[in-house]
Amino acid sequence: RCLIKDFEKRPSVTHLLEHPFIKQVHGKDMSLQKQLAELIQEQQQLGSIAKTRHERIHTRRPYHVDGADKYSLDDDLVNLEVLDEDTIIHQLQKRYADLQIYTYVGDILIALNPFQNLSIYSPQFSKLYHGVKRSSNPPHIFASADAAYQNMVTFSKDQCIIISGESGAGKTESAHLIVQHLTFLGKANNRALREKILQVNPLVEAFGNACTAINDNSSRFGKYLEMMFTPTGAVMGARISEYLLEKSRVIKQAVGEKNFHIFYYIYAGLYHQKKLSEYRLPDEKPPRYIDNETGRVMHDIVTKDSYGRQFEAIQHCFKIIGFTDEEVYSVYRILTGILNTGNIEFAAISSQHQTDKSEVPNPEALDNAAALLSIGSEELQEALTSHCVVTRGETIIRTNTVDKAADVRDAMSKALYGRLFSWIVNRINTLLQPDKNIWQVTHHRIINAENGMNVGILDIFGFENFARNSFEQLCINIANEQIQFYFNQHIFALEQVEYQNEGIDATTVEYEDNRPLLDMFLQKPMGLLSLLDEESRFPQATDLTLVDKFEDNLRCKYFWRPKGVELSFGIQHYAGKVRNHYYNHFKGATLEPEQASQLLTSLVVLRTSENKLLQQLFSSPLTKTGNLAQARARVTAASRSLPPQLSAGRIKVDTMEVMRHPEETTNMKRQTMASYFRYSLMDLLSKMVVGQPHFIRCIKPNDDREALTFSHERVLLQLRYTGILETVKIRRKGYSHRIPFEEFVKRYYYLAFKAHETPLGSRENCLVILEKSKLDNWILGKTKVFLKYYHIEQLNLFLREVIGRVVVMQAYIKGWLGARRYKKVKEKRENSAVTIQSAWRGYEAR
């Protein structure tokens, strides 16, 4: 099957590795060799060997520099003869039917979710995609990770891998695979560190992912993981940044959805360990925060093996990463304390003077929560049913109504969970930060941990459109708009601006620019988020006045108001129309000053806890992104200066307002969810623009999560709104790599000049290098070399070959020098021995 000549009929590597014969060979190499040797010997003795043509099998194709021969036609959409939607869809469908879920668009990867486990991610595949040219193997996510890694090592430049797509398209799994391959590529002597990095994603996702109507493992927060490498490419640490955790899920979930995974894992784990009573959890009726309309929650917790296994996996993650037993115990107590807090009920006390007073009629849940949070139950009750107001220097204690008390209880639970999540992320960062004592000598320079490079991986919640969409869904979709804008800027806008500036004659590719829509959301003072904050400050404001305000001020084609439904509005996103319902918008979008002061009263009580971790959670202030501030602020990639193309005046690239790194703490009373969101978006962008981007577009082949089912309409819609057709055109016609003359000569002078020479970064020298490399289809602009996406890989491979030869030469010279040095030392030792011997013999004779 391997030797079938016709490549269309020849099976792919993936299918061959699944063949029963190949599968049973694994681990039996020696015994099979022995059997084969015996078989050959027997045949020779029998004399029945037929005449054989002795010919070397060409396992590696000769290296061609011709662009058209770069990929197998199937692997890259750029090679299609006809460029239209039907051809692209047909190509993707054909590949998907063959379980080839990855396809290139030039240097961009399209990944279709297979909705099944594919055995194409083993260590053998990692070896297959290590430092080879793309055309050597079928498209794979490992190839994208390898490209980022090789670029980082070759050019000493930070990289950024941006994974985008709808909810359920496979972004989270793609992020796991990239981390897996990068840890393989950056193998350091410190195996424990590699193990820790691999455990980060599962741990953070247990606390930040949940089951939604669209996706069983949906990210309910934005995650940016930076893997840090030494200049020689060994992994030395990691840092994770989290954004916009959907805290409202803690207290309430929509029909058919669940709370964060960790609540179910811990419940099942404690049930099987028979520790439910220790953590004050019931074994019959589930707590209110995880109960749902099906009534099967406890049945699932008791019977589902997966929950128990996940709990054990989370315990393992905590241990491997380096959390102490005491810390883990505190985390469990806080989580179970939140579940018990949700069960606290309130009743109104009617008296002659007051009708708005509330109390806790059944103290069991209150006592349980107070015990787990290590605070007094009376203090907790007081914090929930009353609050302090300071007016003109006097402190007045006011009582809460039943509804207000319930709101404060839920707000406290959300604050507890949000701060706990931030603390876990901060703790991981502390445990995985590079060792300051790592010192290396490279190219005669002493390098420490601060000089390392990063590969950032962005895995953010996908675009969502439910029957009813809340403020959180709006934020998620705006974030996806921003990622799409960033993609457009890099793939289309920057490229075409460069053509104009450099006098290059290139065909302009039309694309859908979503900048006006982002302006509608984010500009001040008349953007949607600014209007929302403004309306939130009016005590008499309602959902109706909010929607009216939007309609009066947001006069553009992207905003619409459905007829017959007063309390909703619609947004025409890049990915389609979404209708947002705004009930109780204050709870979703902002904290009223009065409610904020009530919450602060309850948080002061939590600071008095005897639990050290709980004290720490509420003693640390929040940053402008709404996260817990770290004890020691450390400089990250985000706080460095922006790359020149984003700061230079001549190329205006929008990144929405000036980016300031939001490590500053903030006053809780003045912050709203909208402002947290705005700062989070700025912080995320400031991290992304530092690195050279690599894009992975995840596509959902159907809405039913069924393997091998390809919905033509569904995929077509995603291809349209992500601009894949336009991307194919610009990758075919355009020059995705635009390198200044000086940098080009600095990178590649080895290919045409002697190692000791230092040629000038001139147009003429660039020409010499390009002609020596025998590349075609390149263009020289006024100040830059314009290359196709495949040229860079060809140049890098040439460079690696040249450097490989240099290394071989060095090895031989070092070997020869070492042998000569050894010979001299040996002669000296022999002469010394003879001198000592002659002196001794003379002495003895005398």
BADO-941290 format. One record per residue (C-alpha): x, y, z. Coordinates in steps of 0.5 Angstrom, whole numbers, plus 2048, in hexadecimal, padded with zeros to 3 digits. Layout:
# BADO-941290
XYZ/...
This chain:
# BADO-941290
800800800/806805801/8098037FA/8028057F6/80580A7F1/7FF80E7F0/7FF8137F6/7F78147F5/7F680C7F7/7FC80C7FC/7F980C803/7FB812807/80081180D/7FA812812/7F780C80F/7FD80880F/7FF809816/7F8806818/7F9800814/7F87FA818/7FF7F7816/8037FE817/7FF7FE81E/8017F8821/8097F981F/80A7FE824/80F7FC829/8107F6826/8167F8821/81C7F4824/8187ED823/8157EF81C/81C7F081A/81E7EA81D/8197E6819/81A7EA813/8227E8813/8207E0814/81B7E080F/8207E380A/8257DE80C/8207D880B/81F7DB804/8267DC802/8287D4805/8227D2800/8257D67FA/81E7D97F8/8207E07F8/81E7E37F2/8227E87EE/8207EF7F2/8217F67EF/8267FA7F4/8238017F4/8238067F9/81C8087FB/81C8107FB/819811802/819819801/81781D7FB/81D8217F8/81C8287FA/81882D7F5/8188347F6/8128357F1/80C8377F5/8078337F1/80B82D7F3/80B82F7FA/80582B7FD/8018257FB/7FB8297F7/7F68267FC/7FA829802/7F9830801/7F38347FE/7F88397FB/7F98347F5/7F28337F3/7F18357EC/7EA8387ED/7EA83C7F3/7E283D7F5/7DE83A7FB/7DC8347F8/7E38317F6/7E58337FD/7DF830800/7E082A7FC/7E78297FD/7E682A805/7E0825805/7E5820801/7EA820806/7E682080C/7E3819809/7EA816809/7EB819810/7F081E80E/7ED824812/7F3829811/7F482D80B/7F9833809/7F7839806/7FE83B805/80183C80C/7FA83C810/7F7835812/7F0834812/7EE82E817/7E782B816/7E582881D/7E482081C/7E081F822/7E4819823/7EB817826/7F0816820/7F6812822/7FB81781E/7FE81B824/802816827/80A817828/80B814821/80781981E/80B81E822/81281C81F/80F81C818/80D823819/81482681C/81882B818/816828811/81382C80B/80B82C80B/80B828804/80E822808/80882080B/80082180B/7FD82780E/7FD827816/7FD82C81C/80482981E/80682C817/80383381A/806832821/80D83081D/80D836819/80C83B81F/812838823/81783881D/81583F81B/816841823/81D83D823/81F83F81C/81E84781D/81E848824/81784B824/810849828/80B846825/803845826/7FF840824/7F7842823/7F283D823/7EB83F821/7E483D81F/7DD83C822/7DC838829/7DC831828/7E1831822/7E782E825/7EB834828/7ED83182F/7EF82B82C/7F382E827/7F783282D/7F882C830/7FB82982A/80082F829/80282F830/804827830/808828829/80B82F82C/80E82B832/81082582E/81482A829/81782E82F/819828833/81D82A839/82182683E/81C828843/817823842/813825848/81182C845/80F82983E/80A824842/80882B846/80682F840/80282983D/7FE829843/7FC830843/7F783083E/7F382A841/7F382E848/7F1834845/7EB832841/7E882E847/7E783484A/7E6839844/7E283483F/7DB83283F/7D582E83B/7D1832837/7CB831832/7D183182C/7D782E82F/7D8829835/7DF82C837/7DE833835/7E3839837/7DF83E83C/7E684283C/7EB845837/7F2841838/7F9844836/7FE83F837/805841836/80B83C836/81283E837/81883C834/81F83D835/82384082F/82583982D/81E83682D/81D833833/816834837/81883783E/81183A840/80A83C83F/805841841/7FE841840/7F984783F/7F2847840/7EC84B83E/7E584C83F/7E3846843/7DB845843/7DA84684A/7D2846849/7D283F848/7D483D84F/7CD83F851/7C983E84B/7C983A845/7C483A83F/7C083483E/7C482E83B/7CB83183E/7CF830844/7D3833849/7DB833848/7DE82C848/7E282C84E/7DB82C853/7D9825850/7E0823850/7E1824857/7DA822859/7DB81B856/7E281B859/7E081C860/7DA81885F/7DF81285D/7E4813863/7DE814868/7DF81B86A/7D981E868/7D781F86F/7DE822871/7DD82886C/7D582886E/7D2826867/7CC822867/7CC81B863/7C581C861/7C282385E/7C882785B/7C982E85D/7C5833859/7CB836855/7CC82F851/7C582D852/7C182D84B/7BB82B848/7BC824846/7BD82284D/7C281D84B/7C882184E/7C981C854/7C8816850/7CE81884B/7D381A851/7D2813854/7D280F84E/7D6812849/7DD810849/7E0816845/7DE81B84B/7E2816850/7E881584B/7E881D849/7E981E851/7EF819851/7F281D84B/7F182484E/7F4821855/7FA81F851/7FB82684D/7FB829854/800825856/805825850/80482C84F/80682D856/80082F85A/80182D862/7FC829865/7FA82F869/7F9833863/7F482D860/7F182C866/7EF834867/7ED834860/7E882E861/7E5831867/7E4838863/7E083485E/7DC830862/7DB837866/7D883A860/7D383485F/7D1835866/7D083C865/7CB83B85F/7C7838864/7C683D869/7BE840869/7BC84686B/7B584886E/7B284F86F/7B1851876/7AA856877/7AA85A87D/7A686187E/7AC86587C/7B0861877/7AD85D871/7B485C86D/7B8858872/7BA851871/7BD84B875/7BF844874/7B9840876/7BD839875/7C483A878/7C7833876/7CA83686F/7CC83C872/7D0838878/7D3833872/7D583986E/7D883D874/7DC837876/7DF835870/7E183C86F/7E483C876/7E0843878/7DA84487D/7D384287B/7D084887E/7D584D87B/7D4849874/7CC84A875/7CD852877/7D1853871/7CC85086C/7C6853870/7C985A871/7CE85F86E/7D1865871/7D186C86D/7D587286F/7D287986E/7D587F871/7DA87B875/7D5877878/7D4870878/7CD86D877/7CB866877/7C5864872/7C185E871/7C185A86B/7BA858868/7B9850866/7BB85285F/7C1856861/7C4851866/7C384B860/7C785085B/7CC851860/7CD84A862/7CE84885A/7D284E859/7D784B85F/7D784485C/7D9847855/7DE84C858/7E184685C/7E1841856/7E4847851/7EA848856/7EB841858/7EC840850/7F1846850/7F5843856/7F583C852/7F883F84C/7FD844850/7FF83E854/80183A84D/80584084B/809840851/80A839851/80C839849/81083F849/81783E846/81C83D84B/82084484B/82784084C/82683D845/82D83F842/82F83D83B/83583F837/83384082F/83684382A/83B84682F/83684A833/83384883A/82C84783A/827846840/820845840/81E84C83F/82184C838/81C846836/817846830/80F844830/80A84082C/80384382E/7FD83E82D/7F684282D/7F083D82F/7EA842830/7E3840830/7E083F829/7DA843826/7D4842829/7CC843827/7C784082C/7C084182C/7C1846831/7C784A832/7CA84D838/7CF853839/7D484D83A/7D384A833/7D3852830/7DA852833/7DC84B830/7DA84D829/7DD85482A/7E485182C/7E384C825/7E2852821/7E8855824/7EC84F822/7E984F81B/7EB85681A/7F285481C/7F284E817/7F0853812/7F5858814/7FB853813/7F885080D/7F5855809/7F685C80B/7FE85C80D/7FF859807/7FC85D802/7FF864806/806861805/8048607FD/8028677FD/80886A801/80D8657FD/80B8677F6/80985F7F5/80485E7F0/7FF8597F3/7F88577F2/7F385A7F7/7EF8557FB/7E88577FD/7E7855805/7E185680A/7E485B80F/7E185B815/7E4861818/7DE866818/7DA86081C/7E0860821/7DF868822/7D8867823/7DA863829/7E086682C/7E086E82A/7DF87382F/7DB876831/7D587482C/7D786C82C/7D386782E/7D7865834/7D886D836/7D086E836/7CF86883A/7D386A83F/7D087183F/7C986E83F/7CB86A845/7CD870849/7C5873849/7C187084F/7BB87084B/7BE86C845/7BA866843/7BB86183D/7B7865839/7BA86C83A/7C1868838/7BE865831/7BB86C830/7C286F831/7C586A82C/7C086B827/7C1873827/7C8873827/7CB86D823/7C886F81C/7CC86A818/7CA863814/7CD85F819/7C886181F/7C185F81E/7BB85E822/7B6858821/7AF85A821/7AA858826/7AF85782B/7B185D82F/7B685A834/7BB85882F/7C085A829/7C4857824/7CB857821/7CD85681A/7D485281C/7D9850817/7D6849818/7CF84B817/7C984E81B/7C984D823/7C384F827/7C585282E/7BF852833/7C0856839/7BD85583F/7C0857846/7C585A842/7C885E848/7CA85784B/7CD855844/7D185B843/7D285F849/7D2860850/7CE865853/7D2869858/7CD86785E/7CD86085C/7D586085B/7D5863863/7D185D865/7D6858862/7DC85C865/7D885B86C/7D885386A/7DF853868/7E285686E/7DF850872/7E384B86D/7E984F86F/7E884D876/7E8846874/7ED841878/7EF83E871/7F584186F/7F3840867/7ED844868/7F084986C/7F584A866/7EF84A861/7EC850864/7F2854866/7F585485F/7F285A85B/7EF859854/7F385B84D/7EF85F848/7EE858844/7EA85684A/7EF85184C/7F2850853/7F9854853/7FF850854/80385185A/809853856/80885684F/80D85384A/80E856843/80B85283E/80B852836/805857836/80985D83A/80E85D835/80E86282F/809860829/80D85E823/80F86481E/809863819/80486481E/80886A821/80A86D81B/806873819/806871811/80286B812/7FC86C816/7FA865819/7F486681E/7F5862825/7EF867828/7F286C82C/7F986C82F/7FB866833/7FD86683A/7FE86083E/7F985F843/7FD85D849/7FA86384D/7F5861852/7EF865852/7E9867856/7E3862856/7DE867857/7E086B850/7E186484C/7DB861848/7DB85B844/7DC85F83E/7E2863840/7E585C842/7E385983B/7E785F838/7ED85F83C/7ED85783B/7ED858833/7F285D833/7F7859838/7F6853833/7F785782D/7FE85A830/800853831/7FE85082A/801856826/808854829/80984E825/80984C81E/80284981D/80084281B/7F9840819/7F583A81A/7EE83A818/7E983581B/7E3833818/7DD83081A/7DA82B815/7D382A818/7CF82C81E/7CE825820/7D5823823/7D581D81E/7DB81A81B/7DC81A814/7D681E813/7D782480E/7D282980E/7D382D807/7CF833809/7D2834810/7D983380E/7D8838808/7D583D80D/7DB83D811/7E083D80B/7DC844809/7DD84780F/7E4846811/7E684880A/7E9841808/7E8843800/7EB849801/7F1846805/7F28417FF/7F28477FA/7F784B7FE/7FB845800/7FC8437F8/7FD84A7F6/80084E7FB/80784E7FF/80684C806/80D84D808/810854808/81785580A/81B85B80B/82185B807/82685B80D/822856811/82285180A/829852809/82B851811/82684A811/82984780B/83084A809/83384380A/82F840804/8338457FF/839848803/83F845807/83E84480F/843849811/84084F80C/83B85480E/837856808/83385D808/82C85C808/82B85F801/82685D7FB/82C85A7F7/82E8557FD/8278537FE/8278527F6/82D84D7F7/82A8497FC/8248487F9/8278467F2/82C8417F6/82683E7F9/82383D7F2/81C8407F5/8178427F0/8108477F0/81384C7F5/8138537F5/8188597F7/81585F7FA/8188667FC/81A863803/81885C803/818855800/8118527FE/81184B7FF/80B8467FE/809842804/80D83C802/81383F801/815840808/815839809/819838804/81E83D806/81E83A80D/82083380B/825836806/82883980C/827833811/82B82F80B/83183480B/831835813/83182D813/83782D80F/83B832813/83982E819/83C828816/84282C814/84382E81B/84282781E/848824819/84C82A81B/84B82A823/84C822822/85382381F/855829824/853824829/85781E827/85D823826/85C82582D/85B81E830/86181C82C/86682282F/863820836/865819835/86C81A833/86D81F838/86A81A83D/86F81583A/87581A83B/87381B842/873814844/87A813841/87D819844/87A81684B/87D80F849/884811847/88481684E/882810852/88780B84F/88D810850/88B811857/88A809858/891808855/89580D859/
